[in-house]
Amino acid sequence: MPTKVDVNLEQEIKQLFSNVTGISIDKLKTDANLWQELGIDSIKAIEITVAIEKKFKIRVRDEQIPEIATISDAIRIVGGALEKKQNEKQQ
C-alpha cells in the first residue's frame, strides 16, 4: 500500500508531466509507455527531466534517462534520488 509521501510524489510528478505535455492528469496512467502511449518525444523527455530536477532539487544522471519509460519509472528514480539526498543530509 503506498504511503502518503508516495501518493504525493506520484501526484507531483504527474503534474509535471501534465504541464510539459499538455495531457490532463486524469489521463496519465503510471504504467503508460511515455513514447508509445503518451507520444512523448526526446525533446519533451528533456523538458520533463529538467522540470523534475528543478522541482525536487535533484540531479537525474544521464544514464538514468533511458530507464524512464513510464511515470512509475520516473517516480522510482526520483524517490531514490530524494532518499539518497536525505541520507546524505543526515550524515
Phi and psi in radians as a Rosetta constraint file:
Dihedral C 1 N 2 CA 2 C 2 CIRCULARHARMONIC -1.163 0.35
Dihedral N 2 CA 2 C 2 N 3 CIRCULARHARMONIC 2.531 0.35
Dihedral C 2 N 3 CA 3 C 3 CIRCULARHARMONIC -1.428 0.35
Dihedral N 3 CA 3 C 3 N 4 CIRCULARHARMONIC 2.977 0.35
Dihedral C 3 N 4 CA 4 C 4 CIRCULARHARMONIC -1.067 0.35
Dihedral N 4 CA 4 C 4 N 5 CIRCULARHARMONIC -0.673 0.35
Dihedral C 4 N 5 CA 5 C 5 CIRCULARHARMONIC -1.085 0.35
Dihedral N 5 CA 5 C 5 N 6 CIRCULARHARMONIC -0.764 0.35
Dihedral C 5 N 6 CA 6 C 6 CIRCULARHARMONIC -1.062 0.35
Dihedral N 6 CA 6 C 6 N 7 CIRCULARHARMONIC -0.744 0.35
Dihedral C 6 N 7 CA 7 C 7 CIRCULARHARMONIC -1.145 0.35
Dihedral N 7 CA 7 C 7 N 8 CIRCULARHARMONIC -0.764 0.35
Dihedral C 7 N 8 CA 8 C 8 CIRCULARHARMONIC -1.095 0.35
Dihedral N 8 CA 8 C 8 N 9 CIRCULARHARMONIC -0.764 0.35
Dihedral C 8 N 9 CA 9 C 9 CIRCULARHARMONIC -1.086 0.35
Dihedral N 9 CA 9 C 9 N 10 CIRCULARHARMONIC -0.759 0.35
Dihedral C 9 N 10 CA 10 C 10 CIRCULARHARMONIC -1.035 0.35
Dihedral N 10 CA 10 C 10 N 11 CIRCULARHARMONIC -0.798 0.35
Dihedral C 10 N 11 CA 11 C 11 CIRCULARHARMONIC -1.135 0.35
Dihedral N 11 CA 11 C 11 N 12 CIRCULARHARMONIC -0.709 0.35
Dihedral C 11 N 12 CA 12 C 12 CIRCULARHARMONIC -1.136 0.35
Dihedral N 12 CA 12 C 12 N 13 CIRCULARHARMONIC -0.720 0.35
Dihedral C 12 N 13 CA 13 C 13 CIRCULARHARMONIC -1.212 0.35
Dihedral N 13 CA 13 C 13 N 14 CIRCULARHARMONIC -0.721 0.35
Dihedral C 13 N 14 CA 14 C 14 CIRCULARHARMONIC -1.038 0.35
Dihedral N 14 CA 14 C 14 N 15 CIRCULARHARMONIC -0.689 0.35
Dihedral C 14 N 15 CA 15 C 15 CIRCULARHARMONIC -1.102 0.35
Dihedral N 15 CA 15 C 15 N 16 CIRCULARHARMONIC -0.726 0.35
Dihedral C 15 N 16 CA 16 C 16 CIRCULARHARMONIC -1.072 0.35
Dihedral N 16 CA 16 C 16 N 17 CIRCULARHARMONIC -0.811 0.35
Dihedral C 16 N 17 CA 17 C 17 CIRCULARHARMONIC -1.045 0.35
Dihedral N 17 CA 17 C 17 N 18 CIRCULARHARMONIC -0.754 0.35
Dihedral C 17 N 18 CA 18 C 18 CIRCULARHARMONIC -1.089 0.35
Dihedral N 18 CA 18 C 18 N 19 CIRCULARHARMONIC -0.784 0.35
Dihedral C 18 N 19 CA 19 C 19 CIRCULARHARMONIC -1.055 0.35
Dihedral N 19 CA 19 C 19 N 20 CIRCULARHARMONIC -0.728 0.35
Dihedral C 19 N 20 CA 20 C 20 CIRCULARHARMONIC -1.343 0.35
Dihedral N 20 CA 20 C 20 N 21 CIRCULARHARMONIC -0.698 0.35
Dihedral C 20 N 21 CA 21 C 21 CIRCULARHARMONIC -1.633 0.35
Dihedral N 21 CA 21 C 21 N 22 CIRCULARHARMONIC -0.394 0.35
Dihedral C 21 N 22 CA 22 C 22 CIRCULARHARMONIC 1.436 0.35
Dihedral N 22 CA 22 C 22 N 23 CIRCULARHARMONIC 0.061 0.35
Dihedral C 22 N 23 CA 23 C 23 CIRCULARHARMONIC -1.466 0.35
Dihedral N 23 CA 23 C 23 N 24 CIRCULARHARMONIC 2.315 0.35
Dihedral C 23 N 24 CA 24 C 24 CIRCULARHARMONIC -1.161 0.35
Dihedral N 24 CA 24 C 24 N 25 CIRCULARHARMONIC 2.582 0.35
Dihedral C 24 N 25 CA 25 C 25 CIRCULARHARMONIC -0.984 0.35
Dihedral N 25 CA 25 C 25 N 26 CIRCULARHARMONIC -0.695 0.35
Dihedral C 25 N 26 CA 26 C 26 CIRCULARHARMONIC -1.159 0.35
Dihedral N 26 CA 26 C 26 N 27 CIRCULARHARMONIC -0.269 0.35
Dihedral C 26 N 27 CA 27 C 27 CIRCULARHARMONIC -1.676 0.35
Dihedral N 27 CA 27 C 27 N 28 CIRCULARHARMONIC -0.089 0.35
Dihedral C 27 N 28 CA 28 C 28 CIRCULARHARMONIC -1.574 0.35
Dihedral N 28 CA 28 C 28 N 29 CIRCULARHARMONIC 1.823 0.35
Dihedral C 28 N 29 CA 29 C 29 CIRCULARHARMONIC -1.602 0.35
Dihedral N 29 CA 29 C 29 N 30 CIRCULARHARMONIC 2.416 0.35
Dihedral C 29 N 30 CA 30 C 30 CIRCULARHARMONIC -1.118 0.35
Dihedral N 30 CA 30 C 30 N 31 CIRCULARHARMONIC -0.433 0.35
Dihedral C 30 N 31 CA 31 C 31 CIRCULARHARMONIC -1.746 0.35
Dihedral N 31 CA 31 C 31 N 32 CIRCULARHARMONIC 0.096 0.35
Dihedral C 31 N 32 CA 32 C 32 CIRCULARHARMONIC -1.244 0.35
Dihedral N 32 CA 32 C 32 N 33 CIRCULARHARMONIC 2.397 0.35
Dihedral C 32 N 33 CA 33 C 33 CIRCULARHARMONIC -1.233 0.35
Dihedral N 33 CA 33 C 33 N 34 CIRCULARHARMONIC 2.187 0.35
Dihedral C 33 N 34 CA 34 C 34 CIRCULARHARMONIC -1.086 0.35
Dihedral N 34 CA 34 C 34 N 35 CIRCULARHARMONIC -0.674 0.35
Dihedral C 34 N 35 CA 35 C 35 CIRCULARHARMONIC -1.418 0.35
Dihedral N 35 CA 35 C 35 N 36 CIRCULARHARMONIC -0.882 0.35
Dihedral C 35 N 36 CA 36 C 36 CIRCULARHARMONIC -1.430 0.35
Dihedral N 36 CA 36 C 36 N 37 CIRCULARHARMONIC -0.805 0.35
Dihedral C 36 N 37 CA 37 C 37 CIRCULARHARMONIC -1.533 0.35
Dihedral N 37 CA 37 C 37 N 38 CIRCULARHARMONIC -0.592 0.35
Dihedral C 37 N 38 CA 38 C 38 CIRCULARHARMONIC -1.788 0.35
Dihedral N 38 CA 38 C 38 N 39 CIRCULARHARMONIC -0.138 0.35
Dihedral C 38 N 39 CA 39 C 39 CIRCULARHARMONIC 1.179 0.35
Dihedral N 39 CA 39 C 39 N 40 CIRCULARHARMONIC 0.483 0.35
Dihedral C 39 N 40 CA 40 C 40 CIRCULARHARMONIC -1.383 0.35
Dihedral N 40 CA 40 C 40 N 41 CIRCULARHARMONIC 2.239 0.35
Dihedral C 40 N 41 CA 41 C 41 CIRCULARHARMONIC -1.714 0.35
Dihedral N 41 CA 41 C 41 N 42 CIRCULARHARMONIC -3.123 0.35
Dihedral C 41 N 42 CA 42 C 42 CIRCULARHARMONIC -1.119 0.35
Dihedral N 42 CA 42 C 42 N 43 CIRCULARHARMONIC -0.596 0.35
Dihedral C 42 N 43 CA 43 C 43 CIRCULARHARMONIC -1.150 0.35
Dihedral N 43 CA 43 C 43 N 44 CIRCULARHARMONIC -0.799 0.35
Dihedral C 43 N 44 CA 44 C 44 CIRCULARHARMONIC -1.106 0.35
Dihedral N 44 CA 44 C 44 N 45 CIRCULARHARMONIC -0.642 0.35
Dihedral C 44 N 45 CA 45 C 45 CIRCULARHARMONIC -1.080 0.35
Dihedral N 45 CA 45 C 45 N 46 CIRCULARHARMONIC -0.718 0.35
Dihedral C 45 N 46 CA 46 C 46 CIRCULARHARMONIC -1.144 0.35
Dihedral N 46 CA 46 C 46 N 47 CIRCULARHARMONIC -0.762 0.35
Dihedral C 46 N 47 CA 47 C 47 CIRCULARHARMONIC -1.040 0.35
Dihedral N 47 CA 47 C 47 N 48 CIRCULARHARMONIC -0.730 0.35
Dihedral C 47 N 48 CA 48 C 48 CIRCULARHARMONIC -1.140 0.35
Dihedral N 48 CA 48 C 48 N 49 CIRCULARHARMONIC -0.764 0.35
Dihedral C 48 N 49 CA 49 C 49 CIRCULARHARMONIC -1.055 0.35
Dihedral N 49 CA 49 C 49 N 50 CIRCULARHARMONIC -0.795 0.35
Dihedral C 49 N 50 CA 50 C 50 CIRCULARHARMONIC -1.092 0.35
Dihedral N 50 CA 50 C 50 N 51 CIRCULARHARMONIC -0.740 0.35
Dihedral C 50 N 51 CA 51 C 51 CIRCULARHARMONIC -1.087 0.35
Dihedral N 51 CA 51 C 51 N 52 CIRCULARHARMONIC -0.725 0.35
Dihedral C 51 N 52 CA 52 C 52 CIRCULARHARMONIC -1.094 0.35
Dihedral N 52 CA 52 C 52 N 53 CIRCULARHARMONIC -0.803 0.35
Dihedral C 52 N 53 CA 53 C 53 CIRCULARHARMONIC -1.077 0.35
Dihedral N 53 CA 53 C 53 N 54 CIRCULARHARMONIC -0.737 0.35
Dihedral C 53 N 54 CA 54 C 54 CIRCULARHARMONIC -1.198 0.35
Dihedral N 54 CA 54 C 54 N 55 CIRCULARHARMONIC -0.803 0.35
Dihedral C 54 N 55 CA 55 C 55 CIRCULARHARMONIC -1.090 0.35
Dihedral N 55 CA 55 C 55 N 56 CIRCULARHARMONIC -0.799 0.35
Dihedral C 55 N 56 CA 56 C 56 CIRCULARHARMONIC -1.753 0.35
Dihedral N 56 CA 56 C 56 N 57 CIRCULARHARMONIC -0.016 0.35
Dihedral C 56 N 57 CA 57 C 57 CIRCULARHARMONIC 0.928 0.35
Dihedral N 57 CA 57 C 57 N 58 CIRCULARHARMONIC 0.868 0.35
Dihedral C 57 N 58 CA 58 C 58 CIRCULARHARMONIC -2.230 0.35
Dihedral N 58 CA 58 C 58 N 59 CIRCULARHARMONIC 2.991 0.35
Dihedral C 58 N 59 CA 59 C 59 CIRCULARHARMONIC -2.048 0.35
Dihedral N 59 CA 59 C 59 N 60 CIRCULARHARMONIC 2.144 0.35
Dihedral C 59 N 60 CA 60 C 60 CIRCULARHARMONIC -1.599 0.35
Dihedral N 60 CA 60 C 60 N 61 CIRCULARHARMONIC 2.060 0.35
Dihedral C 60 N 61 CA 61 C 61 CIRCULARHARMONIC -1.176 0.35
Dihedral N 61 CA 61 C 61 N 62 CIRCULARHARMONIC 2.539 0.35
Dihedral C 61 N 62 CA 62 C 62 CIRCULARHARMONIC -0.939 0.35
Dihedral N 62 CA 62 C 62 N 63 CIRCULARHARMONIC -0.665 0.35
Dihedral C 62 N 63 CA 63 C 63 CIRCULARHARMONIC -1.260 0.35
Dihedral N 63 CA 63 C 63 N 64 CIRCULARHARMONIC -0.252 0.35
Dihedral C 63 N 64 CA 64 C 64 CIRCULARHARMONIC -1.455 0.35
Dihedral N 64 CA 64 C 64 N 65 CIRCULARHARMONIC -0.440 0.35
Dihedral C 64 N 65 CA 65 C 65 CIRCULARHARMONIC -0.986 0.35
Dihedral N 65 CA 65 C 65 N 66 CIRCULARHARMONIC -0.802 0.35
Dihedral C 65 N 66 CA 66 C 66 CIRCULARHARMONIC -1.129 0.35
Dihedral N 66 CA 66 C 66 N 67 CIRCULARHARMONIC -0.321 0.35
Dihedral C 66 N 67 CA 67 C 67 CIRCULARHARMONIC -1.308 0.35
Dihedral N 67 CA 67 C 67 N 68 CIRCULARHARMONIC -0.234 0.35
Dihedral C 67 N 68 CA 68 C 68 CIRCULARHARMONIC -1.599 0.35
Dihedral N 68 CA 68 C 68 N 69 CIRCULARHARMONIC 1.638 0.35
Dihedral C 68 N 69 CA 69 C 69 CIRCULARHARMONIC -1.874 0.35
Dihedral N 69 CA 69 C 69 N 70 CIRCULARHARMONIC -0.278 0.35
Dihedral C 69 N 70 CA 70 C 70 CIRCULARHARMONIC -2.424 0.35
Dihedral N 70 CA 70 C 70 N 71 CIRCULARHARMONIC 2.935 0.35
Dihedral C 70 N 71 CA 71 C 71 CIRCULARHARMONIC -1.127 0.35
Dihedral N 71 CA 71 C 71 N 72 CIRCULARHARMONIC -0.614 0.35
Dihedral C 71 N 72 CA 72 C 72 CIRCULARHARMONIC -1.024 0.35
Dihedral N 72 CA 72 C 72 N 73 CIRCULARHARMONIC -0.706 0.35
Dihedral C 72 N 73 CA 73 C 73 CIRCULARHARMONIC -1.087 0.35
Dihedral N 73 CA 73 C 73 N 74 CIRCULARHARMONIC -0.742 0.35
Dihedral C 73 N 74 CA 74 C 74 CIRCULARHARMONIC -1.093 0.35
Dihedral N 74 CA 74 C 74 N 75 CIRCULARHARMONIC -0.739 0.35
Dihedral C 74 N 75 CA 75 C 75 CIRCULARHARMONIC -1.079 0.35
Dihedral N 75 CA 75 C 75 N 76 CIRCULARHARMONIC -0.766 0.35
Dihedral C 75 N 76 CA 76 C 76 CIRCULARHARMONIC -1.086 0.35
Dihedral N 76 CA 76 C 76 N 77 CIRCULARHARMONIC -0.809 0.35
Dihedral C 76 N 77 CA 77 C 77 CIRCULARHARMONIC -1.189 0.35
Dihedral N 77 CA 77 C 77 N 78 CIRCULARHARMONIC -0.766 0.35
Dihedral C 77 N 78 CA 78 C 78 CIRCULARHARMONIC -1.132 0.35
Dihedral N 78 CA 78 C 78 N 79 CIRCULARHARMONIC -0.773 0.35
Dihedral C 78 N 79 CA 79 C 79 CIRCULARHARMONIC -1.019 0.35
Dihedral N 79 CA 79 C 79 N 80 CIRCULARHARMONIC -0.751 0.35
Dihedral C 79 N 80 CA 80 C 80 CIRCULARHARMONIC -1.117 0.35
Dihedral N 80 CA 80 C 80 N 81 CIRCULARHARMONIC -0.732 0.35
Dihedral C 80 N 81 CA 81 C 81 CIRCULARHARMONIC -1.157 0.35
Dihedral N 81 CA 81 C 81 N 82 CIRCULARHARMONIC -0.696 0.35
Dihedral C 81 N 82 CA 82 C 82 CIRCULARHARMONIC -1.162 0.35
Dihedral N 82 CA 82 C 82 N 83 CIRCULARHARMONIC -0.680 0.35
Dihedral C 82 N 83 CA 83 C 83 CIRCULARHARMONIC -1.135 0.35
Dihedral N 83 CA 83 C 83 N 84 CIRCULARHARMONIC -0.760 0.35
Dihedral C 83 N 84 CA 84 C 84 CIRCULARHARMONIC -1.078 0.35
Dihedral N 84 CA 84 C 84 N 85 CIRCULARHARMONIC -0.770 0.35
Dihedral C 84 N 85 CA 85 C 85 CIRCULARHARMONIC -1.058 0.35
Dihedral N 85 CA 85 C 85 N 86 CIRCULARHARMONIC -0.759 0.35
Dihedral C 85 N 86 CA 86 C 86 CIRCULARHARMONIC -1.112 0.35
Dihedral N 86 CA 86 C 86 N 87 CIRCULARHARMONIC -0.749 0.35
Dihedral C 86 N 87 CA 87 C 87 CIRCULARHARMONIC -1.117 0.35
Dihedral N 87 CA 87 C 87 N 88 CIRCULARHARMONIC -0.663 0.35
Dihedral C 87 N 88 CA 88 C 88 CIRCULARHARMONIC -1.171 0.35
Dihedral N 88 CA 88 C 88 N 89 CIRCULARHARMONIC -0.609 0.35
Dihedral C 88 N 89 CA 89 C 89 CIRCULARHARMONIC -1.152 0.35
Dihedral N 89 CA 89 C 89 N 90 CIRCULARHARMONIC -0.603 0.35
Dihedral C 89 N 90 CA 90 C 90 CIRCULARHARMONIC -1.343 0.35
Dihedral N 90 CA 90 C 90 N 91 CIRCULARHARMONIC -0.288 0.35
